[in-house]
Each structure stands twice: as structure tokens, then as C-alpha cells.
Amino acid sequence: MRILLVIVVLFVSEIVFSQSNVLTKEDTLIGSNTSYRAWWDVKTYMLSVKPDFETKTIVGINIIGYKVVADSLPFVLQLDLQEPMQMDSVYLDGASFSNFKKEKNRWLLTLPKQEKKSVHYISTFFSGKPKVAKNPPWDGGWVWKKDSLGNPWMSVACQGAGASVWVPCKDIQSDEPESCTLNITVPDSLVGIGNGKLIKKYKTLAQNNFTTYEWEVTNPINSYDIIPYIGKYTLLHDSVQGENGKLITDYWVLNYHVAKAKSHLKPNVIKTLKCLEHWFGHYPFYEDSYKIVEAPYLGMEHQSNVAYGNSYLNGYAGMDRSKTGWGLKWDFIVVHETAHEWFGNSVTAKDVADNWIHEGFASYAEALFTECEFGKEAGNDYCAGVKKFIDNDIPLIGQYGVKKEGSGDIYNKGSQVIHMIRQLVDDDEKFRLLLRDVSKHFYHKIISTQEFEEYLILKTGKDLKPFFNQYLRTTQIPRLEYKLTKKNLQFRYVELHRWI
């Protein structure tokens, strides 16, 4: 007697999904490195902003340093600034400049001929009532709130909307300023916090009852990561000994949350940094420090300036996203958003269509942290728990060139992609070294999925193309094909699994 069980593998290497949205010129101008963007490279932003809480308006200056990297005739430069914000005046290399026009959410500057490799500075004076974030950080814009004592509490959350929702900039992930300064002018009763390190705070005669806080970032930074926080903050200064030496770890919290920050935030941050350095390599921004800032929304991965609004609770707003119990044993926002310092901020997707790289790794960091704290079995349990919430609606990779992300599965399914690579490597130490190699090889770089794939194929020596096609570019779920036979009263398992 023979028992034969065959499960057919359905494998589709490439499927074209129809798109219901009609793409427009506007989508391309937002999401592509057009001829208005390609000929110049952002070198620095020198940004100053002064918000008015009562009127919900801001005024500011952004001095944009750029280098000419290609010949372009005519020299038309695109700066992005979304309505209803306005560009009030422009200076080119210190001289007043008026040859610019508005086109929807961008300003096109027709410049005189500029030599290749030359460096120039555009000073943009801007003002207006920026879009208010209705549900930050998902619905982006400025956040105007009051803390529980009635003090003004302001910030920005703009990854999806883009930094141009409030400041003139080159609003595309494929080009980052190599450095940035952020000056925040606020009433004397409040504190302004920005990315990187505080260089100084000062007052001028023209700023009666106001103080300016000057912050500096010395590493490349995503435009949407450049964020001011304004509130009645208290600083808890600390440091940890990391792989690259002493790392400053500051905590800017509302002044009535100091005790909670000491008992909850500090131990969670120390454990998180220790675990992630073990798996991913050294923290990518030692020069700019690490800090957590209490924010008027749940959280965001702002570089060296992590937004924290998890109410000093374990889990995700007190919930376990894995439904396994493990997710309530640590603070989700601390772990997930800190992981983005490696993947999202240091290693950045060139196009938002590849943002699964950001979220897949940050989500898998949750499982790795669980493993660091409670063992491998616990990490596997957490990973299996979040897998249940994969929708498989559309592929992980979105549409290129039109600022369109893939599925919301970039979190849960993205983490499973990384976990499956671990199984294919089949050696935990080799896998850990592989993750560290990825962080080191793409350190402070802007990459595509294709570059990521090619590097992993090289490092593992495995043909991973069918694997990536299956899980990133389709929604098909592969099934294992095998058969069971009965021979001489013994069952024999014959594996027929294959990639087609």
C-alpha cells in the first residue's frame, strides 16, 4: 500500500498588479529625481524657525548649500514647499534674486549658468500656516498641542507628507544634506530641541523674551528627520559605553515626567542600544549623540532625536502587537524607532517604494530585542505572532518615481523576509555578522532594493533572486511540495521543495 500526498507549489516570479490610481505629472515631480533636481546635490541646510503657538504660524529661513554635479541648460532648480506655506524672498549667493515662480507645491528658480563642481547658497525666507497634522505621525504636519498642565507643546511629524510641508527643501529621499543646523526661537518659558548636539543658546536685542537654541548635525540626514520640538522640557543627561566608545544618551522630557523617565526610559534605552549594537554593529551617529524627546504623538525615528510618546508604557501604547505576551515586556517605541537609526537613517531607501528596507529591519529588531532579553525561543514566538497580521494585499515594493510606498505589510511581512534570510543562512552567528556587514557596507548610504539584493547574494553565496521576487514583488504564498510514502512499514519523507 502506498500513500501519496502531493501539495502543488504555486510560484509566480513576477506579477504585474494593476493600479487603480491614475498617475499624473504632479506625482512624477514629487517622487522622481527630475531634471530640476538631478543637476544639483544638497550639501547643507542652515535652517531657522520661529513658531507662534497662538496663531499656529511659523516664519523661517533655510539657507541651502548645494553643489553643481551636472551640466543643465537652462539651470532650473526645484525647491519644494507645500501650500499654504509661502516663499517670501530668495537670495542667491548673498544677492537678492527674483527669477522664480510658484507651481503648485514647488518653486522653480531659473538660475544663471553655474560651473560644474561649483558650490552655491540659496537663502529662502518662508512663512505661513503649515498644514496641521490631524493624526500624527501618520497624517503629517505641524502638531500644536498643550501638555497636561496647559503649557504649549509643539513639533512636526512629516515622513509621509514630506519635509516640504513646512520648509523649502529638496524633498526626496535620494538626496540628503551632509550636515545641518537648526535654530529654534521660542519664548523664554519653553525649550527648543533639534537634531544632533546643542551648540549654544542665545538671546538678541531683537528677540525680547525669546531664546534661540542652535543645534548641529554633522552626518547626512533625511529631510523628514529634521524636526524641532518645543515644550517645557527638562534634560536628563546620561551616556553609555558603546562599541565606538562613549555615546551621549540624553532624555528631554516634560518636567513632571522626570521620575518616570529615570525608571522607565533609561533602562529601556540602555538595553536597546546594547542589543542593537550586538546585532547591527555600532550606533551610526556617535558624533551627533543619541537622544529621546518626549513628543505630542506616539513616536518617530527622527535621526539622533527620537520622538517618544508611548506614555512610559511597555508594548505599543500598552498593547502587544504580537498577541504572544512578549510584546508587553518592553517598550515598543524605544526599540522600533531606535532601530531606525541603523535602517532608515544610516541605511536609507533611495525611493519610498523601497521603504520595506526601513520598516522590515526595524520590525525584525523587535524580535531580536525579545531574543536578547528572553532567549531565542521567545524571539521566534514574537516573530510568529506578528506574522499572523500580514494582509498580503499588494507587494511590499511600491511604484518607483511617484512617491508611492508598497503594502502596509512592509512592517510585519518585511520582518518575516529578514527572518527567512536567517533560516536560509542557517547559522545564527553568520547571520549576525551578515547584518553587521550590511550596516557597515551601506553605512550612511542611500540604496535601492536591487543593491541590497545583490549584496546579500554576494555575501551568502546563494541565489536569492527567486526568494526576493516571491516575497517583495508578489503577494503569492509559496507552499512546500512533498510526498509521504509507505515502504516496508516505514514512512519516508522525500523533500521536493524547489524555487522555480
C-alpha positions as CSV (number, residue, x, y, z in Angstrom):
1,M,0.0,0.0,0.0
2,R,1.4,3.4,-0.9
3,I,0.2,6.7,0.4
4,L,1.0,9.7,-1.8
5,L,0.4,13.2,-0.8
6,V,1.3,15.9,-3.2
7,I,1.0,19.6,-2.5
8,V,1.5,21.7,-5.6
9,V,3.7,24.7,-5.4
10,L,2.3,27.8,-6.9
11,F,5.2,30.1,-7.6
12,V,4.9,33.2,-9.6
13,S,8.2,35.0,-10.1
14,E,6.7,38.2,-11.4
15,I,3.2,39.6,-11.5
16,V,2.1,43.0,-12.7
17,F,-0.6,44.4,-10.4
18,S,-3.0,46.9,-12.0
19,Q,-3.1,50.2,-10.3
20,S,-6.4,52.0,-9.8
21,N,-4.8,55.4,-9.3
22,V,-4.1,57.4,-12.4
23,L,-0.6,58.8,-12.2
24,T,-0.1,62.5,-13.0
25,K,2.8,64.9,-13.8
26,E,2.5,66.0,-10.2
27,D,3.2,62.5,-8.9
28,T,6.4,62.4,-11.0
29,L,7.5,65.9,-9.9
30,I,7.1,64.8,-6.3
31,G,8.6,61.4,-6.5
32,S,11.3,61.5,-9.2
33,N,14.8,62.9,-9.5
34,T,13.7,65.1,-12.3
35,S,15.8,67.4,-14.5
36,Y,15.0,70.1,-12.0
37,R,16.7,68.1,-9.2
38,A,19.3,65.9,-10.8
39,W,21.9,68.5,-11.7
40,W,22.4,69.8,-8.1
41,D,23.4,68.0,-4.9
42,V,22.4,69.2,-1.5
43,K,25.4,69.8,0.8
44,T,23.9,71.5,3.8
45,Y,20.8,73.1,5.3
46,M,21.1,76.0,7.7
47,L,17.6,76.3,9.0
48,S,16.0,78.7,11.4
49,V,12.3,78.7,12.5
50,K,10.2,80.6,14.9
51,P,6.7,79.3,15.6
52,D,3.7,81.2,17.0
53,F,1.6,78.9,19.1
54,E,-1.5,81.2,19.3
55,T,-1.7,81.8,15.5
56,K,-0.3,78.4,14.5
57,T,2.0,80.1,12.1
58,I,5.8,79.9,11.5
59,V,8.4,82.1,10.0
60,G,11.8,80.9,9.0
61,I,14.9,80.9,6.8
62,N,16.6,77.9,5.1
63,I,20.0,78.5,3.6
64,I,20.6,75.7,1.2
65,G,24.1,74.9,0.2
66,Y,24.4,72.9,-3.0
67,K,27.0,71.6,-5.5
68,V,26.5,71.6,-9.3
69,V,27.1,68.0,-10.3
70,A,25.9,68.0,-14.0
71,D,25.5,70.4,-16.9
72,S,22.0,71.6,-17.2
73,L,20.6,74.1,-19.6
74,P,18.6,76.0,-18.6
75,F,19.6,75.9,-14.9
76,V,16.1,75.4,-13.4
77,L,16.2,74.4,-9.7
78,Q,13.2,72.9,-8.0
79,L,12.5,73.7,-4.4
80,D,9.6,72.0,-2.7
81,L,7.3,73.9,-0.4
82,Q,3.7,72.8,0.1
83,E,0.7,75.1,0.2
84,P,-0.4,77.1,2.1
85,M,3.3,77.9,3.0
86,Q,4.8,80.8,1.1
87,M,8.3,81.7,0.0
88,D,8.7,85.4,0.8
89,S,12.1,86.2,-0.7
90,V,15.1,84.5,-2.1
91,Y,18.8,85.3,-2.2
92,L,21.4,83.6,-4.4
93,D,25.0,83.7,-3.1
94,G,24.0,86.7,-0.9
95,A,22.4,88.7,-3.7
96,S,18.6,89.3,-4.0
97,F,17.1,87.0,-6.5
98,S,13.6,87.3,-8.1
99,N,13.6,84.9,-11.1
100,F,11.4,82.3,-9.5
101,K,7.8,81.2,-9.9
102,K,5.4,79.0,-8.0
103,E,4.0,75.8,-9.5
104,K,1.6,74.2,-7.1
105,N,3.7,72.8,-4.2
106,R,7.1,73.8,-5.7
107,W,9.0,76.8,-6.6
108,L,11.1,76.8,-9.8
109,L,14.2,79.0,-9.8
110,T,15.7,79.9,-13.2
111,L,19.4,80.5,-12.3
112,P,22.3,81.9,-14.3
113,K,24.8,79.5,-15.7
114,Q,26.8,77.7,-13.0
115,E,30.0,75.8,-13.5
116,K,30.1,72.1,-12.7
117,K,31.6,71.4,-9.3
118,S,30.9,74.9,-8.1
119,V,29.1,75.4,-4.7
120,H,26.3,77.9,-4.2
121,Y,23.9,79.1,-1.5
122,I,20.2,79.9,-1.8
123,S,18.7,81.7,1.1
124,T,14.9,81.1,1.3
125,F,12.7,83.2,3.6
126,F,9.4,81.5,4.2
127,S,6.3,81.9,6.3
128,G,2.7,80.7,6.7
129,K,0.3,78.5,8.5
130,P,1.6,75.0,7.8
131,K,-0.7,72.0,7.4
132,V,-1.8,70.7,10.8
133,A,-1.2,67.0,11.5
134,K,-4.7,65.5,12.1
135,N,-3.3,62.1,13.3
136,P,0.4,62.3,13.7
137,P,2.7,60.7,12.8
138,W,0.6,59.0,10.1
139,D,-1.2,62.2,8.9
140,G,1.8,64.6,8.8
141,G,2.2,68.2,9.5
142,W,2.8,70.6,12.5
143,V,1.5,69.5,15.8
144,W,0.1,72.2,18.1
145,K,-0.9,70.8,21.5
146,K,-0.8,71.6,25.2
147,D,0.7,69.3,27.8
148,S,-1.4,68.2,30.8
149,L,-0.5,71.3,32.7
150,G,-1.7,73.6,29.8
151,N,1.8,74.6,28.5
152,P,2.3,74.9,24.7
153,W,3.8,71.7,23.2
154,M,4.8,71.8,19.5
155,S,6.5,69.6,17.0
156,V,6.4,68.2,13.4
157,A,5.8,64.7,12.0
158,C,6.2,64.6,8.3
159,Q,7.7,61.4,6.9
160,G,4.7,60.7,4.7
161,A,3.8,64.3,3.9
162,G,7.5,65.3,3.4
163,A,9.6,68.0,5.0
164,S,8.3,70.5,2.4
165,V,5.0,70.5,4.4
166,W,6.8,73.3,6.4
167,V,10.2,74.1,5.0
168,P,11.6,74.8,1.5
169,C,13.9,71.9,0.6
170,K,14.8,69.2,-1.9
171,D,12.1,66.9,-0.7
172,I,13.2,63.5,-2.0
173,Q,14.9,60.6,-0.2
174,S,17.6,60.1,-2.8
175,D,19.4,63.3,-1.8
176,E,20.3,64.2,1.8
177,P,22.2,67.2,3.2
178,E,25.6,66.1,4.5
179,S,25.1,68.4,7.5
180,C,22.5,70.6,9.0
181,T,22.0,73.3,11.6
182,L,18.6,74.0,13.2
183,N,17.9,77.2,15.1
184,I,14.7,77.2,17.1
185,T,13.5,80.5,18.5
186,V,10.9,80.1,21.3
187,P,9.5,82.1,24.3
188,D,11.9,82.1,27.3
189,S,9.5,79.8,29.2
190,L,9.9,77.0,26.7
191,V,12.8,74.9,25.3
192,G,13.6,74.2,21.6
193,I,15.1,70.8,20.8
194,G,16.6,69.8,17.5
195,N,18.7,67.1,15.9
196,G,22.3,66.4,16.8
197,K,24.1,68.4,19.6
198,L,23.2,71.7,21.2
199,I,25.9,74.2,20.1
200,K,24.6,77.2,22.0
201,K,21.5,79.1,23.1
202,Y,21.4,82.8,23.0
203,K,19.2,85.9,23.1
204,T,19.4,89.1,20.9
205,L,18.0,92.6,21.5
206,A,15.5,91.9,18.7
207,Q,14.3,88.8,20.5
208,N,12.9,90.2,23.7
209,N,11.6,87.4,25.9
210,F,12.7,84.8,23.3
211,T,15.6,82.4,23.3
212,T,17.2,80.7,20.3
213,Y,18.6,77.1,20.5
214,E,21.1,76.2,17.9
215,W,21.5,72.5,17.1
216,E,24.0,70.9,14.7
217,V,24.1,67.6,12.8
218,T,27.4,66.6,11.3
219,N,26.2,63.5,9.4
220,P,23.9,63.0,6.4
221,I,20.2,63.3,7.4
222,N,16.9,62.7,5.8
223,S,14.9,65.9,5.3
224,Y,11.9,64.5,7.1
225,D,14.1,63.7,10.1
226,I,15.0,67.4,10.7
227,I,12.5,68.1,13.4
228,P,12.0,70.8,16.1
229,Y,10.3,70.0,19.5
230,I,9.1,72.9,21.6
231,G,7.8,72.5,25.1
232,K,8.5,72.8,28.9
233,Y,11.3,70.3,28.8
234,T,13.8,69.1,31.4
235,L,17.1,67.4,30.4
236,L,18.3,64.1,31.9
237,H,21.9,63.9,30.7
238,D,23.5,60.5,30.5
239,S,25.9,58.3,28.5
240,V,26.7,54.7,27.8
241,Q,29.8,52.9,26.8
242,G,29.2,51.5,23.3
243,E,31.2,49.8,20.7
244,N,32.7,53.1,19.5
245,G,33.3,54.5,22.9
246,K,31.3,56.9,24.9
247,L,27.8,57.7,23.5
248,I,25.8,60.6,24.9
249,T,22.3,59.5,25.6
250,D,20.1,62.5,26.6
251,Y,16.4,62.4,27.6
252,W,14.4,65.6,27.1
253,V,11.1,65.0,28.9
254,L,8.2,67.1,30.2
255,N,9.3,68.5,33.6
256,Y,6.7,66.5,35.5
257,H,7.8,63.2,34.0
258,V,11.4,63.1,35.3
259,A,10.8,60.2,37.7
260,K,9.1,58.1,35.0
261,A,11.9,58.8,32.6
262,K,14.5,57.7,35.1
263,S,12.7,54.5,36.0
264,H,11.4,53.5,32.5
265,L,13.2,55.2,29.7
266,K,16.8,55.0,30.8
267,P,16.9,51.2,31.4
268,N,15.0,50.5,28.2
269,V,17.3,52.7,26.1
270,I,20.5,51.1,27.6
271,K,19.3,47.6,26.9
272,T,18.1,48.5,23.4
273,L,21.3,50.1,22.4
274,K,23.3,47.2,23.7
275,C,21.2,44.7,21.9
276,L,21.1,46.5,18.6
277,E,24.8,47.2,18.6
278,H,25.4,43.5,19.1
279,W,23.2,42.6,16.1
280,F,23.7,45.6,13.7
281,G,27.1,47.0,14.6
282,H,27.9,50.3,16.3
283,Y,25.4,53.1,16.6
284,P,25.7,55.1,13.3
285,F,25.7,58.7,14.8
286,Y,28.1,58.8,17.7
287,E,29.2,62.3,16.7
288,D,25.6,63.6,16.9
289,S,24.7,61.7,20.1
290,Y,21.5,59.7,20.8
291,K,18.5,61.3,22.5
292,I,14.9,60.7,23.1
293,V,12.5,63.6,23.2
294,E,9.0,63.3,24.7
295,A,6.6,64.1,21.8
296,P,3.0,65.1,21.4
297,Y,2.4,62.0,19.3
298,L,3.2,58.2,19.5
299,G,6.7,58.2,18.0
300,M,9.0,58.7,15.0
301,E,12.6,57.8,14.1
302,H,13.9,61.4,13.8
303,Q,17.7,61.0,13.5
304,S,19.6,61.4,16.8
305,N,16.3,62.9,18.0
306,V,13.9,60.1,18.5
307,A,10.3,61.1,19.2
308,Y,8.7,59.3,22.1
309,G,5.0,59.4,23.0
310,N,4.4,55.9,24.4
311,S,3.3,57.2,27.8
312,Y,6.1,55.3,29.6
313,L,4.3,52.0,29.0
314,N,5.6,48.7,27.8
315,G,4.2,47.4,24.5
316,Y,2.7,49.6,21.7
317,A,0.6,52.2,23.6
318,G,0.1,49.5,26.2
319,M,-0.8,46.7,23.7
320,D,1.1,43.7,22.4
321,R,1.2,43.8,18.6
322,S,2.3,40.1,18.5
323,K,-0.5,38.9,20.8
324,T,2.0,36.5,22.4
325,G,2.7,38.3,25.7
326,W,6.3,39.0,24.8
327,G,5.5,42.4,23.4
328,L,4.3,43.7,26.8
329,K,7.7,43.1,28.4
330,W,9.5,46.0,26.7
331,D,8.8,49.5,25.2
332,F,7.9,49.1,21.5
333,I,8.6,52.8,20.6
334,V,12.1,52.8,22.2
335,V,13.1,49.6,20.3
336,H,11.4,50.1,16.9
337,E,12.3,53.8,16.5
338,T,15.9,53.3,17.8
339,A,16.4,50.5,15.2
340,H,15.6,53.1,12.5
341,E,18.9,54.8,13.4
342,W,20.5,51.9,11.6
343,F,17.9,51.2,8.9
344,G,16.1,54.3,7.7
345,N,18.6,56.9,8.9
346,S,22.0,55.4,8.2
347,V,20.9,53.0,5.5
348,T,18.2,54.9,3.5
349,A,16.0,53.7,0.7
350,K,16.6,55.7,-2.5
351,D,12.9,55.7,-3.3
352,V,9.9,55.4,-0.9
353,A,8.8,52.4,-2.9
354,D,11.7,50.6,-1.2
355,N,10.7,51.7,2.4
356,W,10.3,48.0,3.3
357,I,14.1,48.1,4.0
358,H,13.4,50.7,6.7
359,E,10.4,49.0,8.3
360,G,11.4,45.4,7.7
361,F,14.6,45.7,9.6
362,A,13.1,47.9,12.4
363,S,10.3,45.5,12.8
364,Y,12.6,42.5,12.9
365,A,14.6,44.4,15.6
366,E,11.6,43.8,17.8
367,A,12.1,40.1,17.6
368,L,15.9,40.4,18.1
369,F,15.4,42.5,21.2
370,T,13.0,39.9,22.6
371,E,15.7,37.3,21.9
372,C,18.3,39.5,23.6
373,E,16.2,39.8,26.7
374,F,14.4,36.4,26.9
375,G,16.1,34.0,24.6
376,K,15.8,32.7,21.0
377,E,12.5,30.8,21.6
378,A,10.9,34.0,22.8
379,G,12.1,35.9,19.8
380,N,10.8,33.2,17.5
381,D,7.4,33.3,19.3
382,Y,7.2,37.1,18.9
383,C,8.1,36.7,15.2
384,A,5.4,34.1,14.6
385,G,2.9,36.3,16.4
386,V,3.3,39.3,14.2
387,K,3.2,37.0,11.1
388,K,-0.5,36.4,11.7
389,F,-1.3,40.0,10.9
390,I,0.1,40.0,7.3
391,D,-2.5,41.1,4.8
392,N,-0.8,40.2,1.5
393,D,-2.9,42.8,-0.2
394,I,-0.3,44.3,-2.6
395,P,3.5,43.8,-2.9
396,L,6.0,45.2,-0.4
397,I,7.7,47.2,-3.1
398,G,5.6,50.2,-4.3
399,Q,5.7,52.2,-7.5
400,Y,9.0,53.9,-8.3
401,G,9.3,57.5,-9.1
402,V,5.9,58.7,-7.9
403,K,6.4,58.7,-4.0
404,K,4.3,55.6,-3.5
405,E,5.0,53.0,-0.8
406,G,4.1,49.4,-1.1
407,S,1.8,47.5,1.3
408,G,1.4,48.2,4.9
409,D,2.9,44.8,5.2
410,I,6.3,46.4,5.0
411,Y,6.3,46.1,8.8
412,N,5.2,42.5,9.6
413,K,5.9,40.8,6.3
414,G,9.1,42.8,5.9
415,S,10.3,41.4,9.2
416,Q,9.5,37.9,8.1
417,V,11.7,38.4,5.0
418,I,14.6,39.1,7.2
419,H,13.8,36.2,9.5
420,M,13.6,33.8,6.5
421,I,17.0,35.0,5.3
422,R,18.2,34.0,8.8
423,Q,16.8,30.5,8.2
424,L,18.5,30.3,4.8
425,V,21.8,31.3,6.3
426,D,21.2,28.5,8.9
427,D,23.9,29.8,11.3
428,D,23.0,32.4,13.9
429,E,26.5,33.8,14.2
430,K,26.9,34.0,10.5
431,F,23.6,35.8,10.3
432,R,24.6,38.3,12.9
433,L,27.8,39.0,11.1
434,L,25.8,39.4,7.9
435,L,23.6,42.0,9.5
436,R,26.6,43.9,10.7
437,D,28.2,43.6,7.3
438,V,25.1,45.2,5.7
439,S,25.2,48.1,8.2
440,K,28.9,48.6,7.5
441,H,28.8,48.3,3.8
442,F,25.8,50.6,3.4
443,Y,26.8,52.9,6.2
444,H,25.3,56.4,5.6
445,K,24.3,55.4,2.1
446,I,21.2,55.7,0.0
447,I,20.3,52.4,-1.7
448,S,17.8,50.5,-3.7
449,T,16.3,47.1,-3.2
450,Q,18.3,45.8,-6.1
451,E,21.6,46.9,-4.5
452,F,20.5,45.3,-1.2
453,E,19.6,42.0,-3.0
454,E,22.9,41.9,-4.9
455,Y,24.9,42.4,-1.8
456,L,23.1,39.6,0.1
457,I,23.5,37.3,-2.8
458,L,27.2,38.1,-2.9
459,K,27.7,37.6,0.9
460,T,25.6,34.5,1.3
461,G,26.7,32.8,-2.0
462,K,23.0,31.9,-2.5
463,D,20.8,32.6,-5.4
464,L,18.2,34.7,-3.6
465,K,16.6,36.3,-6.6
466,P,13.6,33.9,-6.7
467,F,13.2,34.4,-2.9
468,F,13.1,38.2,-3.2
469,N,10.9,38.1,-6.2
470,Q,8.4,35.9,-4.3
471,Y,8.2,37.9,-1.1
472,L,8.9,41.5,-2.3
473,R,7.2,41.7,-5.7
474,T,4.2,39.4,-5.4
475,T,1.6,38.5,-2.8
476,Q,1.7,34.8,-3.7
477,I,2.3,32.5,-0.7
478,P,4.5,29.5,-1.6
479,R,3.7,26.1,-0.4
480,L,6.0,23.2,0.3
481,E,5.7,20.4,-2.2
482,Y,6.5,17.0,-0.7
483,K,5.3,13.4,-0.6
484,L,4.9,10.7,2.0
485,T,5.4,7.1,1.0
486,K,5.0,3.9,3.0
487,K,7.6,1.3,2.3
488,N,8.4,-1.8,4.4
489,L,6.0,-0.5,7.0
490,Q,8.1,2.7,7.4
491,F,7.1,6.2,6.4
492,R,9.7,8.0,4.4
493,Y,9.7,11.8,3.9
494,V,11.0,13.0,0.5
495,E,11.5,16.8,0.2
496,L,10.6,18.2,-3.2
497,H,10.7,21.8,-2.3
498,R,12.0,23.9,-5.1
499,W,12.2,27.5,-6.4
500,I,11.0,27.8,-10.0
